[in-house]
């Protein structure tokens, strides 16, 4: 990620004041849980079916990963 997208994401997260609840341990746990939920979309599907994931399905993983950086 780079540029304006980063700024918009961080501004939105800052305005929600979520950072007060986040620490590396809880973020790592949440990221792992969300990644497992994402993997469920691939279970028992062919590659073409699995590739059709919507961007909003990975939003939580992205947010947790950004907070961990």
N, CA, C and O atoms as a GROMACS GRO file, in nm:
protein
  276
    1UNK      N    1   0.084  -0.118   0.000
    1UNK     CA    2   0.000   0.000   0.000
    1UNK      C    3   0.088   0.123   0.000
    1UNK      O    4   0.198   0.124   0.055
    2UNK      N    5   0.037   0.227  -0.062
    2UNK     CA    6   0.114   0.350  -0.062
    2UNK      C    7   0.024   0.467  -0.096
    2UNK      O    8  -0.085   0.451  -0.152
    3UNK      N    9   0.071   0.585  -0.060
    3UNK     CA   10   0.004   0.706  -0.100
    3UNK      C   11  -0.125   0.734  -0.027
    3UNK      O   12  -0.138   0.706   0.092
    4UNK      N   13  -0.221   0.791  -0.100
    4UNK     CA   14  -0.346   0.838  -0.043
    4UNK      C   15  -0.426   0.728   0.025
    4UNK      O   16  -0.492   0.753   0.126
    5UNK      N   17  -0.421   0.608  -0.029
    5UNK     CA   18  -0.494   0.496   0.032
    5UNK      C   19  -0.451   0.471   0.175
    5UNK      O   20  -0.534   0.448   0.262
    6UNK      N   21  -0.319   0.476   0.199
    6UNK     CA   22  -0.268   0.461   0.336
    6UNK      C   23  -0.325   0.568   0.426
    6UNK      O   24  -0.373   0.540   0.536
    7UNK      N   25  -0.319   0.692   0.379
    7UNK     CA   26  -0.365   0.804   0.461
    7UNK      C   27  -0.512   0.792   0.496
    7UNK      O   28  -0.551   0.817   0.609
    8UNK      N   29  -0.595   0.753   0.399
    8UNK     CA   30  -0.738   0.738   0.424
    8UNK      C   31  -0.765   0.627   0.525
    8UNK      O   32  -0.848   0.643   0.614
    9UNK      N   33  -0.694   0.515   0.511
    9UNK     CA   34  -0.713   0.404   0.602
    9UNK      C   35  -0.673   0.442   0.744
    9UNK      O   36  -0.748   0.417   0.838
   10UNK      N   37  -0.557   0.504   0.759
   10UNK     CA   38  -0.512   0.542   0.892
   10UNK      C   39  -0.602   0.649   0.954
   10UNK      O   40  -0.626   0.646   1.074
   11UNK      N   41  -0.651   0.741   0.873
   11UNK     CA   42  -0.741   0.844   0.924
   11UNK      C   43  -0.871   0.780   0.973
   11UNK      O   44  -0.920   0.815   1.081
   12UNK      N   45  -0.926   0.688   0.896
   12UNK     CA   46  -1.050   0.621   0.937
   12UNK      C   47  -1.028   0.543   1.066
   12UNK      O   48  -1.113   0.546   1.156
   13UNK      N   49  -0.918   0.472   1.076
   13UNK     CA   50  -0.890   0.394   1.197
   13UNK      C   51  -0.866   0.485   1.317
   13UNK      O   52  -0.910   0.454   1.428
   14UNK      N   53  -0.798   0.597   1.294
   14UNK     CA   54  -0.772   0.692   1.402
   14UNK      C   55  -0.903   0.751   1.453
   14UNK      O   56  -0.923   0.764   1.574
   15UNK      N   57  -0.991   0.787   1.362
   15UNK     CA   58  -1.118   0.848   1.401
   15UNK      C   59  -1.204   0.751   1.482
   15UNK      O   60  -1.282   0.794   1.566
   16UNK      N   61  -1.190   0.622   1.457
   16UNK     CA   62  -1.264   0.522   1.534
   16UNK      C   63  -1.202   0.499   1.671
   16UNK      O   64  -1.264   0.438   1.758
   17UNK      N   65  -1.080   0.547   1.690
   17UNK     CA   66  -1.007   0.533   1.816
   17UNK      C   67  -0.985   0.387   1.854
   17UNK      O   68  -0.982   0.352   1.972
   18UNK      N   69  -0.970   0.302   1.753
   18UNK     CA   70  -0.949   0.160   1.779
   18UNK      C   71  -0.812   0.131   1.839
   18UNK      O   72  -0.795   0.030   1.908
   19UNK      N   73  -0.715   0.217   1.813
   19UNK     CA   74  -0.579   0.187   1.857
   19UNK      C   75  -0.568   0.171   2.008
   19UNK      O   76  -0.475   0.107   2.057
   20UNK      N   77  -0.660   0.228   2.082
   20UNK     CA   78  -0.656   0.215   2.227
   20UNK      C   79  -0.681   0.071   2.274
   20UNK      O   80  -0.645   0.036   2.387
   21UNK      N   81  -0.740  -0.011   2.190
   21UNK     CA   82  -0.770  -0.149   2.225
   21UNK      C   83  -0.670  -0.249   2.168
   21UNK      O   84  -0.679  -0.368   2.197
   22UNK      N   85  -0.577  -0.202   2.087
   22UNK     CA   86  -0.489  -0.292   2.014
   22UNK      C   87  -0.351  -0.304   2.075
   22UNK      O   88  -0.290  -0.204   2.114
   23UNK      N   89  -0.304  -0.425   2.082
   23UNK     CA   90  -0.167  -0.452   2.122
   23UNK      C   91  -0.120  -0.565   2.029
   23UNK      O   92  -0.203  -0.634   1.970
   24UNK      N   93   0.011  -0.585   2.016
   24UNK     CA   94   0.060  -0.684   1.920
   24UNK      C   95   0.003  -0.824   1.939
   24UNK      O   96  -0.028  -0.891   1.840
   25UNK      N   97  -0.013  -0.870   2.062
   25UNK     CA   98  -0.066  -1.004   2.086
   25UNK      C   99  -0.208  -1.018   2.033
   25UNK      O  100  -0.238  -1.112   1.960
   26UNK      N  101  -0.295  -0.925   2.069
   26UNK     CA  102  -0.434  -0.933   2.027
   26UNK      C  103  -0.449  -0.913   1.876
   26UNK      O  104  -0.534  -0.976   1.813
   27UNK      N  105  -0.366  -0.826   1.820
   27UNK     CA  106  -0.370  -0.806   1.675
   27UNK      C  107  -0.329  -0.932   1.601
   27UNK      O  108  -0.391  -0.969   1.501
   28UNK      N  109  -0.225  -0.999   1.649
   28UNK     CA  110  -0.178  -1.122   1.584
   28UNK      C  111  -0.285  -1.232   1.594
   28UNK      O  112  -0.308  -1.305   1.498
   29UNK      N  113  -0.349  -1.242   1.709
   29UNK     CA  114  -0.456  -1.341   1.726
   29UNK      C  115  -0.572  -1.310   1.631
   29UNK      O  116  -0.622  -1.400   1.563
   30UNK      N  117  -0.613  -1.184   1.626
   30UNK     CA  118  -0.724  -1.145   1.540
   30UNK      C  119  -0.690  -1.166   1.393
   30UNK      O  120  -0.776  -1.209   1.315
   31UNK      N  121  -0.568  -1.137   1.355
   31UNK     CA  122  -0.526  -1.157   1.217
   31UNK      C  123  -0.531  -1.305   1.180
   31UNK      O  124  -0.574  -1.341   1.071
   32UNK      N  125  -0.489  -1.390   1.271
   32UNK     CA  126  -0.493  -1.534   1.247
   32UNK      C  127  -0.636  -1.584   1.233
   32UNK      O  128  -0.665  -1.666   1.145
   33UNK      N  129  -0.724  -1.537   1.318
   33UNK     CA  130  -0.865  -1.577   1.311
   33UNK      C  131  -0.927  -1.532   1.179
   33UNK      O  132  -0.996  -1.610   1.112
   34UNK      N  133  -0.903  -1.407   1.141
   34UNK     CA  134  -0.958  -1.355   1.016
   34UNK      C  135  -0.901  -1.428   0.895
   34UNK      O  136  -0.972  -1.453   0.798
   35UNK      N  137  -0.772  -1.463   0.900
   35UNK     CA  138  -0.710  -1.537   0.790
   35UNK      C  139  -0.774  -1.675   0.776
   35UNK      O  140  -0.793  -1.724   0.665
   36UNK      N  141  -0.806  -1.737   0.889
   36UNK     CA  142  -0.874  -1.867   0.884
   36UNK      C  143  -1.011  -1.855   0.821
   36UNK      O  144  -1.053  -1.941   0.743
   37UNK      N  145  -1.082  -1.748   0.853
   37UNK     CA  146  -1.212  -1.726   0.793
   37UNK      C  147  -1.199  -1.705   0.642
   37UNK      O  148  -1.284  -1.751   0.565
   38UNK      N  149  -1.093  -1.638   0.600
   38UNK     CA  150  -1.068  -1.618   0.457
   38UNK      C  151  -1.040  -1.752   0.388
   38UNK      O  152  -1.086  -1.775   0.276
   39UNK      N  153  -0.966  -1.838   0.455
   39UNK     CA  154  -0.935  -1.969   0.398
   39UNK      C  155  -1.060  -2.054   0.375
   39UNK      O  156  -1.063  -2.136   0.284
   40UNK      N  157  -1.162  -2.033   0.456
   40UNK     CA  158  -1.286  -2.107   0.438
   40UNK      C  159  -1.346  -2.084   0.299
   40UNK      O  160  -1.415  -2.170   0.245
   41UNK      N  161  -1.319  -1.967   0.242
   41UNK     CA  162  -1.369  -1.936   0.108
   41UNK      C  163  -1.305  -2.025   0.002
   41UNK      O  164  -1.363  -2.044  -0.105
   42UNK      N  165  -1.188  -2.079   0.030
   42UNK     CA  166  -1.116  -2.162  -0.065
   42UNK      C  167  -1.146  -2.311  -0.047
   42UNK      O  168  -1.122  -2.391  -0.138
   43UNK      N  169  -1.198  -2.348   0.068
   43UNK     CA  170  -1.220  -2.488   0.099
   43UNK      C  171  -1.321  -2.550   0.003
   43UNK      O  172  -1.431  -2.498  -0.015
   44UNK      N  173  -1.282  -2.661  -0.056
   44UNK     CA  174  -1.367  -2.740  -0.144
   44UNK      C  175  -1.409  -2.668  -0.271
   44UNK      O  176  -1.511  -2.702  -0.332
   45UNK      N  177  -1.332  -2.569  -0.312
   45UNK     CA  178  -1.362  -2.498  -0.436
   45UNK      C  179  -1.248  -2.511  -0.533
   45UNK      O  180  -1.132  -2.529  -0.493
   46UNK      N  181  -1.278  -2.503  -0.659
   46UNK     CA  182  -1.173  -2.503  -0.761
   46UNK      C  183  -1.106  -2.366  -0.763
   46UNK      O  184  -1.159  -2.270  -0.707
   47UNK      N  185  -0.992  -2.357  -0.824
   47UNK     CA  186  -0.919  -2.231  -0.831
   47UNK      C  187  -1.002  -2.118  -0.891
   47UNK      O  188  -1.003  -2.008  -0.835
   48UNK      N  189  -1.070  -2.139  -1.004
   48UNK     CA  190  -1.149  -2.029  -1.060
   48UNK      C  191  -1.257  -1.977  -0.965
   48UNK      O  192  -1.283  -1.857  -0.959
   49UNK      N  193  -1.320  -2.068  -0.891
   49UNK     CA  194  -1.422  -2.025  -0.796
   49UNK      C  195  -1.360  -1.943  -0.682
   49UNK      O  196  -1.414  -1.841  -0.641
   50UNK      N  197  -1.248  -1.990  -0.633
   50UNK     CA  198  -1.183  -1.926  -0.519
   50UNK      C  199  -1.129  -1.788  -0.554
   50UNK      O  200  -1.122  -1.701  -0.467
   51UNK      N  201  -1.091  -1.767  -0.678
   51UNK     CA  202  -1.032  -1.640  -0.719
   51UNK      C  203  -1.135  -1.528  -0.719
   51UNK      O  204  -1.098  -1.410  -0.717
   52UNK      N  205  -1.260  -1.561  -0.720
   52UNK     CA  206  -1.365  -1.459  -0.728
   52UNK      C  207  -1.400  -1.397  -0.593
   52UNK      O  208  -1.514  -1.356  -0.572
   53UNK      N  209  -1.304  -1.390  -0.503
   53UNK     CA  210  -1.329  -1.328  -0.372
   53UNK      C  211  -1.348  -1.177  -0.389
   53UNK      O  212  -1.285  -1.115  -0.474
   54UNK      N  213  -1.433  -1.121  -0.308
   54UNK     CA  214  -1.453  -0.977  -0.310
   54UNK      C  215  -1.350  -0.909  -0.222
   54UNK      O  216  -1.303  -0.966  -0.123
   55UNK      N  217  -1.315  -0.788  -0.258
   55UNK     CA  218  -1.214  -0.714  -0.183
   55UNK      C  219  -1.256  -0.692  -0.038
   55UNK      O  220  -1.170  -0.692   0.051
   56UNK      N  221  -1.384  -0.674  -0.012
   56UNK     CA  222  -1.427  -0.649   0.125
   56UNK      C  223  -1.408  -0.769   0.215
   56UNK      O  224  -1.410  -0.755   0.338
   57UNK      N  225  -1.389  -0.886   0.158
   57UNK     CA  226  -1.366  -1.006   0.240
   57UNK      C  227  -1.227  -1.007   0.301
   57UNK      O  228  -1.202  -1.082   0.395
   58UNK      N  229  -1.136  -0.928   0.250
   58UNK     CA  230  -1.001  -0.925   0.307
   58UNK      C  231  -0.973  -0.794   0.381
   58UNK      O  232  -0.860  -0.769   0.421
   59UNK      N  233  -1.074  -0.712   0.398
   59UNK     CA  234  -1.056  -0.582   0.465
   59UNK      C  235  -1.007  -0.598   0.609
   59UNK      O  236  -0.916  -0.528   0.652
   60UNK      N  237  -1.066  -0.690   0.683
   60UNK     CA  238  -1.026  -0.708   0.823
   60UNK      C  239  -0.880  -0.751   0.833
   60UNK      O  240  -0.806  -0.701   0.918
   61UNK      N  241  -0.839  -0.844   0.746
   61UNK     CA  242  -0.700  -0.889   0.749
   61UNK      C  243  -0.606  -0.773   0.720
   61UNK      O  244  -0.501  -0.760   0.783
   62UNK      N  245  -0.643  -0.691   0.625
   62UNK     CA  246  -0.560  -0.577   0.588
   62UNK      C  247  -0.547  -0.479   0.704
   62UNK      O  248  -0.438  -0.430   0.733
   63UNK      N  249  -0.658  -0.451   0.769
   63UNK     CA  250  -0.656  -0.356   0.881
   63UNK      C  251  -0.567  -0.407   0.995
   63UNK      O  252  -0.485  -0.332   1.048
   64UNK      N  253  -0.583  -0.534   1.032
   64UNK     CA  254  -0.500  -0.589   1.139
   64UNK      C  255  -0.352  -0.588   1.100
   64UNK      O  256  -0.266  -0.558   1.182
   65UNK      N  257  -0.323  -0.622   0.975
   65UNK     CA  258  -0.184  -0.623   0.929
   65UNK      C  259  -0.125  -0.482   0.930
   65UNK      O  260  -0.008  -0.465   0.965
   66UNK      N  261  -0.204  -0.384   0.894
   66UNK     CA  262  -0.155  -0.245   0.894
   66UNK      C  263  -0.124  -0.201   1.037
   66UNK      O  264  -0.022  -0.137   1.061
   67UNK      N  265  -0.210  -0.236   1.130
   67UNK     CA  266  -0.186  -0.201   1.270
   67UNK      C  267  -0.060  -0.267   1.324
   67UNK      O  268   0.007  -0.210   1.410
   68UNK      N  269  -0.027  -0.386   1.275
   68UNK     CA  270   0.092  -0.457   1.322
   68UNK      C  271   0.222  -0.402   1.266
   68UNK      O  272   0.329  -0.430   1.320
   69UNK      N  273   0.215  -0.326   1.160
   69UNK     CA  274   0.339  -0.280   1.097
   69UNK      C  275   0.416  -0.184   1.180
   69UNK      O  276   0.522  -0.137   1.139
   0.00000   0.00000   0.00000
